[in-house]
Amino acid sequence: MRTTHPGPVAVTGRCEPAVPCWAGLLTGSLPTALDFYGPLLGWEFDQPGGGRWVTARAAGTPVAFLAGDGPADRAAWIPYFGTEDADGTAELVRECGGTLAVGPIDTRLGRFAVAADPQGAAFGIRQLDGVDACVLGVGASFGAELCCLDPFAAAVFYGEVFEWEQRPRIDIAFEDDRVVVRAGGVAAAALRRADGDGYDGQHARWEVLFAVPDLDRAMRRASGLRGGVRRVLGAGEGRRVLLTDPQGARFAVLGASRAAADAG
């Protein structure tokens, strides 16, 4: 089955290793998720045999997957970090105090694993076997932000797992009370101390960011599709909007012009 929703053209680009480059949603009802994210992000969906999961495409390029066999009350997005060696990265996760939940396993989209950091935040690993492993543009993921009790400890963990200090294209900086990770000059991840917004002070989590052509329209459309607007951060072109889908999965959107500026 192929489900299509018209959307703007995305711009292809190289996915950097050691930073978020892909996203995955575990949800209770896959049809409900497709009806929400297709119109909101302009995605097309390919559904393999069995109907348990789909690949989301922006302008024909895979950008995420959605799986529909999760608990109805535990819907969640997680970012997937690119790596040249999924097995080696998985071993570093264990050595640095994290836990491995799934894999590494081979799928038709590559070799994947799912893990959790020492503070409990779930994240994924995706082995990059080519230069066109992701897209940069409308409908695509533009990194992720970690909310946790100790962002500096988290930065140490991820830095060791993905060997940030050994990569000349990776730059780490402290900006506006966040640890910001850039790859090739492009902001790819941020780690911040949780400050409300429903955070219970115990469970760390990653939130994936997606680019949309018009933030105000995205907010209206999310509400009309039975999602919710949790919070607006920043002002003007620099805004980020925190949303929930109809099943409670949290994510964020930013304007395409902001994303293009970051990517430039």
C-alpha positions as CSV (number, residue, x, y, z in Angstrom):
1,M,0.0,0.0,0.0
2,R,1.2,3.5,-0.8
3,T,-0.4,6.5,0.9
4,T,0.4,9.9,-0.6
5,H,-0.1,13.4,0.7
6,P,1.2,16.4,-1.3
7,G,4.1,18.2,0.2
8,P,6.9,20.6,-0.7
9,V,10.2,19.4,-2.3
10,A,13.0,18.5,0.1
11,V,16.7,19.1,-0.5
12,T,18.9,16.1,-0.4
13,G,22.1,16.2,1.6
14,R,24.7,14.1,3.3
15,C,23.9,12.7,6.8
16,E,26.7,13.3,9.2
17,P,27.7,10.4,11.4
18,A,27.6,10.8,15.2
19,V,24.6,13.0,15.3
20,P,20.8,12.5,14.8
21,C,20.0,11.8,11.2
22,W,16.8,9.7,11.2
23,A,13.7,9.3,13.4
24,G,11.4,6.5,14.5
25,L,7.9,6.5,16.0
26,L,6.4,3.7,18.1
27,T,2.7,4.2,18.3
28,G,-0.4,2.3,19.3
29,S,-2.5,3.0,16.1
30,L,-0.6,3.2,12.9
31,P,-3.6,4.4,10.8
32,T,-4.1,7.3,13.3
33,A,-0.5,8.2,13.0
34,L,-0.6,8.2,9.2
35,D,-3.7,10.4,9.1
36,F,-1.9,12.9,11.3
37,Y,1.7,13.1,10.0
38,G,0.9,12.8,6.3
39,P,-1.1,16.1,6.1
40,L,1.0,17.8,8.8
41,L,4.5,17.1,7.4
42,G,3.6,16.4,3.7
43,W,4.8,12.8,4.0
44,E,4.2,9.9,1.7
45,F,4.2,6.4,3.2
46,D,5.4,3.0,1.9
47,Q,3.9,0.1,3.8
48,P,5.6,-3.3,3.5
49,G,3.8,-6.6,3.8
50,G,2.2,-7.2,7.2
51,G,1.1,-3.6,7.8
52,R,2.9,-3.2,11.2
53,W,5.2,-0.4,10.1
54,V,5.8,2.1,7.3
55,T,8.5,4.2,5.9
56,A,7.9,7.9,5.7
57,R,9.3,9.8,2.7
58,A,9.8,13.5,2.0
59,A,10.0,14.2,-1.7
60,G,10.6,10.5,-2.3
61,T,13.5,10.1,0.1
62,P,13.1,8.1,3.3
63,V,13.2,10.2,6.5
64,A,11.6,8.2,9.2
65,F,9.7,5.0,10.1
66,L,6.5,4.6,12.0
67,A,5.7,1.3,13.8
68,G,2.2,0.5,15.1
69,D,2.7,-2.3,17.6
70,G,3.5,-0.1,20.7
71,P,1.4,0.4,23.8
72,A,-1.5,2.8,23.2
73,D,-0.4,5.1,26.0
74,R,3.3,5.1,25.3
75,A,3.6,6.6,21.9
76,A,7.0,8.2,21.4
77,W,9.5,9.5,18.8
78,I,13.2,8.7,19.2
79,P,16.1,10.1,17.1
80,Y,18.6,7.7,15.4
81,F,22.3,8.7,15.4
82,G,24.3,7.9,12.3
83,T,27.3,5.7,12.7
84,E,29.8,3.9,10.4
85,D,29.7,0.8,12.5
86,A,26.5,-0.1,14.4
87,D,28.0,-3.0,16.2
88,G,31.0,-1.1,17.5
89,T,28.7,1.8,18.6
90,A,26.4,-0.6,20.4
91,E,29.4,-2.0,22.3
92,L,30.4,1.5,23.3
93,V,26.9,2.1,24.6
94,R,27.3,-0.8,27.0
95,E,30.8,0.2,28.0
96,C,29.7,3.8,28.8
97,G,26.8,2.8,31.1
98,G,23.9,2.7,28.6
99,T,21.7,-0.3,27.9
100,L,20.9,-1.9,24.5
101,A,17.2,-2.8,23.9
102,V,17.2,-4.0,20.3
103,G,19.9,-5.1,17.9
104,P,21.9,-4.3,16.1
105,I,19.7,-5.9,13.5
106,D,19.6,-5.8,9.7
107,T,16.5,-4.3,8.1
108,R,15.6,-3.3,4.5
109,L,16.6,0.3,5.5
110,G,19.9,-0.7,7.0
111,R,21.4,-1.9,10.2
112,F,19.7,-0.5,13.3
113,A,19.8,-0.7,17.1
114,V,17.8,0.9,19.9
115,A,19.4,1.9,23.2
116,A,18.9,4.0,26.3
117,D,21.4,6.4,28.0
118,P,22.3,6.2,31.7
119,Q,19.5,8.7,32.5
120,G,16.9,6.6,30.7
121,A,16.4,8.5,27.4
122,A,15.8,6.1,24.5
123,F,17.7,6.7,21.2
124,G,18.6,4.7,18.1
125,I,21.6,3.9,16.1
126,R,21.6,3.7,12.3
127,Q,24.6,2.5,10.3
128,L,25.3,4.8,7.3
129,D,26.3,2.9,4.2
130,G,26.0,5.8,1.7
131,V,26.3,9.5,1.4
132,D,22.5,10.0,0.7
133,A,21.3,8.6,4.0
134,C,19.1,11.5,4.9
135,V,17.5,14.7,3.6
136,L,17.7,18.3,4.7
137,G,14.4,20.1,3.9
138,V,10.7,20.4,4.5
139,G,9.3,17.3,6.2
140,A,12.7,16.0,7.3
141,S,14.2,15.8,10.8
142,F,16.5,18.6,11.7
143,G,18.1,17.1,14.8
144,A,16.8,16.5,18.3
145,E,16.8,17.9,21.8
146,L,17.4,15.9,25.0
147,C,15.6,17.0,28.2
148,C,17.2,15.5,31.2
149,L,18.4,16.2,34.8
150,D,22.1,16.4,33.9
151,P,22.9,17.6,30.4
152,F,26.6,17.7,31.1
153,A,26.7,14.0,32.1
154,A,24.6,13.2,29.0
155,A,27.1,15.1,26.8
156,V,29.9,13.0,28.3
157,F,28.0,9.8,27.5
158,Y,27.1,10.6,24.0
159,G,30.5,12.2,23.3
160,E,32.2,8.9,24.3
161,V,29.7,6.7,22.5
162,F,30.0,8.6,19.2
163,E,33.6,9.8,19.7
164,W,32.8,13.4,19.2
165,E,36.3,14.7,20.3
166,Q,37.9,12.5,17.5
167,R,35.7,14.1,14.8
168,P,37.0,17.4,13.4
169,R,33.5,18.2,11.9
170,I,31.8,18.0,15.3
171,D,31.8,21.1,17.5
172,I,30.4,21.2,21.1
173,A,29.4,24.5,22.7
174,F,27.4,25.8,25.8
175,E,24.8,28.2,24.5
176,D,21.7,29.6,26.3
177,D,21.8,27.0,29.1
178,R,22.1,24.1,26.6
179,V,24.9,22.0,25.3
180,V,24.7,22.4,21.5
181,V,26.2,19.9,19.1
182,R,27.0,21.0,15.5
183,A,28.2,18.8,12.6
184,G,29.8,20.6,9.8
185,G,28.6,23.9,11.2
186,V,24.9,22.7,11.3
187,A,23.1,22.5,14.6
188,A,22.2,18.8,15.0
189,A,21.4,18.2,18.7
190,A,21.0,20.1,21.9
191,L,21.0,18.8,25.5
192,R,19.2,20.8,28.2
193,R,18.1,20.6,31.8
194,A,14.4,19.8,31.9
195,D,12.3,22.8,33.1
196,G,8.7,21.9,33.4
197,D,6.5,21.2,30.4
198,G,5.1,18.1,32.0
199,Y,8.5,16.7,32.8
200,D,8.4,14.5,35.9
201,G,12.0,15.1,36.9
202,Q,12.8,11.4,36.6
203,H,12.6,10.3,33.0
204,A,14.9,11.9,30.4
205,R,13.7,12.0,26.8
206,W,14.7,13.1,23.3
207,E,12.4,15.2,21.2
208,V,12.8,15.1,17.4
209,L,12.5,18.3,15.4
210,F,10.9,18.5,11.9
211,A,11.0,21.3,9.4
212,V,7.7,22.8,8.1
213,P,7.1,25.6,5.6
214,D,4.8,27.6,7.9
215,L,4.8,27.4,11.7
216,D,1.5,29.1,12.3
217,R,-0.2,26.9,9.7
218,A,1.4,23.8,11.3
219,M,0.0,24.7,14.7
220,R,-3.5,25.2,13.3
221,R,-3.3,22.0,11.3
222,A,-2.0,20.0,14.2
223,S,-4.9,21.1,16.3
224,G,-7.3,20.3,13.5
225,L,-5.9,16.8,13.2
226,R,-6.5,16.2,16.9
227,G,-3.0,16.9,18.0
228,G,-2.0,19.5,20.6
229,V,0.3,22.6,20.9
230,R,2.2,22.3,24.1
231,R,4.6,25.3,24.0
232,V,6.1,27.9,21.7
233,L,9.8,28.6,22.3
234,G,11.5,31.7,20.9
235,A,10.1,34.4,18.7
236,G,9.8,35.3,15.0
237,E,11.7,33.1,12.5
238,G,13.6,31.5,15.4
239,R,10.5,29.9,17.0
240,R,10.2,26.2,17.7
241,V,6.8,24.7,18.5
242,L,6.4,21.7,20.8
243,L,3.5,19.5,19.6
244,T,1.8,16.2,20.5
245,D,0.1,13.9,18.1
246,P,-3.4,12.3,18.8
247,Q,-1.7,9.5,20.7
248,G,0.5,11.7,22.9
249,A,3.8,11.4,21.1
250,R,5.9,14.5,21.6
251,F,7.9,16.2,18.9
252,A,8.8,19.7,17.7
253,V,8.6,21.7,14.5
254,L,10.6,24.7,13.2
255,G,10.1,26.9,10.2
256,A,11.8,25.9,6.9
257,S,13.5,29.3,6.7
258,R,15.1,28.7,10.1
259,A,16.1,25.2,9.1
260,A,17.6,26.4,5.9
261,A,19.6,29.1,7.8
262,D,20.9,26.5,10.2
263,A,21.9,24.2,7.3
264,G,23.5,27.0,5.4
